[in-house]
Amino acid sequence: MAMPSQVKMGARVLRELGEYARALPASDARHRPSPPESGLVVDVGSGQAPHPRADLIVDKYVADDFERGSALVIDKPLVVGDGHALPFADHAFSYIITSHVLEHATDPVVFASEMQRVAEAGFIQVPGRRAELTFGWPFHPWLIDREGSALVFCPRGEAKAPDGDYFHRAFTDSAVFALWFAAHRDDWHHSVHWERSFDVRVEGASAAPQTADLDVELTLRTLNEMSVVGPTGALRATLRCPADHGVLADEPSALHCESCGRSYPVANGVPVLLAEAATTA
């Protein structure tokens, strides 16, 4: 027979589990994208979980999964690009999704400016300071706070999550812990639903202790070995040179900027619109 203390503990557990479950719908609504039913939607840094509503996905590292939780998933038309220089026309999209991406940025202000240039509205989610110092990710250079409507990026410096591996395992292994986390997501993640503009402030420079590797030749080889498609039709029409936003003309296995003269490779139909991949005549 269970002891009275065990009975009380069991009742408490059941009560709290019920509270967490009831809190989930509202928490989930605050912390998930809300793209419109119509208009073009782009998911930048979609990684292992592209949003179902996305018409186009953008990723920089297709040959290196170091900065992702698991392997890259490509189930939409793909452009290889960098959020600091998005290769799209102004106001090309109705909505842009950047979920757990902006914390990777070397210059969050430039990245945020590019998001607002190419889209009318969007969704941002980043781990907050508490999450960074509890779980920890070596490829994140920032500790991020929210002050009103502004996201404030502070250099991470030498700050680390001393027991990060333990908490990552707990999240993976314990459904109860994952449920508790989801019910209290406001304490861990900053999610911003924005229209027309949003505020980002950076207090100092920072660099991540470790980052993914960008190898252009390996990227091209990887794309040629993958089952991928590039943008066509209305999506192709959104593409611009990442350097000067010039119009891109089709060439054999390349896109050529008519204004600056740079050319960018196309592998297996996917344009690689990165500064590191550009060539000039």
N, C-alpha and C positions, 0 to 999 in steps of 0.2 A: 504494500500500500504506500502511495506517495505521502511524504511528510507534508504537513501544512505549508511549510515554506516553499516546497516544490510546487504545490498546488497554486500558491499565490504567484510564484514566478511564471508558471505556465499560463495563468490567466493574464498576467501582465504582458507576456509575449504575444498572446493572441490579440489582446486589445491594441497593442502597438502595431502589429502587423495590419490590423484593420484600419488603423489611422493612416498608415503609410499608403495602403491601397486606395483609400479615399482621397488622399492628397495628390495621387499620381495624375489624374486627368488635367487638373489646373496647372500643375508643374510642367507637364508635358506640353501644354499649349503655350506656355511662356517660353519654352526652350526648344521649340522646333520652328523651322521656316514656314512661312505662310505665302507661298507664291500665288500669283493670280491665275485664274483659269485660262486666260488668253494672254498673248504676248510671248516673246522669247525669254527663256530663262537660262542662265549660265551658272554652272557650279564650278567655282574655282578652288582647286586643291581638293577635289572630291575624293581622291584616294581610294580607300577600300569600300566606300559607301556613297556612291552617287545618289543624289536625290531623285526619286521617281519622276518628278515633274520637270527635271532639267532637260533642255533641248540640246545642250552642248556642255561638255566638260573640259576643263583645262587642268593640266598638270605639268610640272617642270621636270620631275624625276620619274621617268617611266622605267628606268633600268636600275633603280636603287630604292628599296623599300625601307631604308633605315629610319626615316622620319614618319613612317606610318605604323599603325597598329598591326596591320597584316598586309597581305599582297594586294597590289593595285587591281581594281576592278574597272574594266572599260566596257560599259554596256550602252554607251551613247557615242555620237560623233565626238572626236577628240581633237583638240589643238594642244600642242606642246608650247607652253608660254610661261611667263613670269608675272606674278601679280604686281610687281613694281613697274612693269611696262606692258600693260595688257594690250594685246594686238587686235584691238577692235575700234570701230568708229565711235565717236561721241554718241551717247544715248542709244546705243545699238540694242540694248536689252531692257525689257520691262522690269526684270528682277535679277539680282545676283546673290548667290549663296556663298558664304565663306565660313564654313563651320570647322573650327579648330585649325585655322590657317594663319590668321593675322599674328598669332604669337610666335610664328616662325620667321616673320619678316625682319630683315635687317634695318629697314626704314618704314615703320608703320604709318607715318604721315604720308609718304609717297604712295604706299600701297592703298591706303584709304582714299587718297585723292583719285587714284586710278579707278577704284570701284565706283566712286561717285561720278566720274566722267562717263563711264560706259553704261551705267544703269540708272533707272529712275528711282528704284527702291531696292531694298534687300534685307538680308539677315546675316548677322555676325554672331558667332559664339567663340569665346575664348575661355581657357581656364583662369580662374582668379588666383590671387596670391596664395590663398589658403591651399588650393589644389596643388599649386606648383611646389609649395614647401612640404606638402604631405605625400604626394605621389612622386612628383619630380620627373622631368624629361630632359635628358642632356642636350637636346637640340633646340630647346627653347631659351632664347637669350633674355627674356623679360619676366618681371613680376608685374601683374596687371591688376589695377584697382579700377573701381567705377566710382566716379564722383558726379552725381546727378546723371546727366545724359552723356557724359564724357568718359571714354576709356583712357586711363592714364597708364602709360608704359614706363616702368622704372627699371634701370639696369639690374640684372640679376646678380652680377658680381660673383662673389664666392659662395652665395647662398645655395644650399643644397637641401634635398629631402633625405634626411639621414636614414629613414626606414621606408624609402619609396618602394623598393622591391616587395617588402612585406605587404604594403597596402595594395599594390597592383595584384598580388596573388590573392589577397582577401576579396577583392572586387570580383576576380575571375571565379574563385572557388565557392563563394558564399552567396546564395540567392538572397538571403536575408540582408546581408550587407549591401548588395546591389540595389535592393528595394529601398532600404533606408536612404542610400545615396540619392536615388532618383526622387524620392519624396522631399529631400532637402537640397535639391539642386541649386536653389538660389544661393546657398552658402558656398558653392563650389565653382559655378560657371557664371560668366557674364554673357547674357544674350541680348542683342540689340536688334529690334525691328525698326528700320529707318525708311523714311521717304525723303527724297531730294537731297538730304545731307545728314551727316552725323559728326560728332566731335571726337577727335583723337589728340592726345597730348603726350609728348615724349619728353622725359626728364633725364637727358643724358644719352650717351652712346653705349651700345652693348654688342656683344658677340656671343654666340652659343659655344659651349665647350666642344661640341661635336656636331657635324652637319653631314647631310647626304652628299655624295659626290656627283658632279655633273660631268659626264664624258659624252661629248656630242657624237663621236663615232659609234660608241656603244649604244647610245640612244637610237641612232638611225638603224643599226643592226637589229636592236630589240624590236623596234616598230615593224621592221620587215618580216620578223618571225611571228608577230602577234596577229590575232584576228581582230582587226580594228578598221574603223571607217573614219574618214575625215568629213568636214562640213561641206555641204552642197546647198544649192538653191539660196534661200534667204539667209541661211547660216554662213555660207561662203561670202555673201555680200557684206557681212559685218566685218570681215577681216581687214586689218590695216597694218602697216609697218609699225613695229613696236618702238622704233627709234623716233619717227617724226609723224606718225599717223597718216602717212601717204597711202595712196591707192596701190594695191598689189595686183600686178598683172601675172597671168599664168605663163609659165615657161616649162619646158620639159623637166620634170622632177624638181621644180623650184617655183617660188613666187618672187617676183621682182618688183621692188618699190620704184615707181615712176618718178618720184621726187628726189630721193636721196641716192638711188642707184644700188642700194643693198639688195642682195638676193638671199633667200632663205630656202633650205632644202625641204622637200616633201618626200616622206617615206611611207610607202604603202597607203598613199592617199592622205596621210596626216601631215599638215604643215608644222614645221619646227620653227616657230617664230620667237627665237631667242637671240639676244645680242651676241652670245657666244657662238651661235651657229651661222651668223651673217658673213657673207663674202661680198667683195666689191670687185668690179671689173678692173 
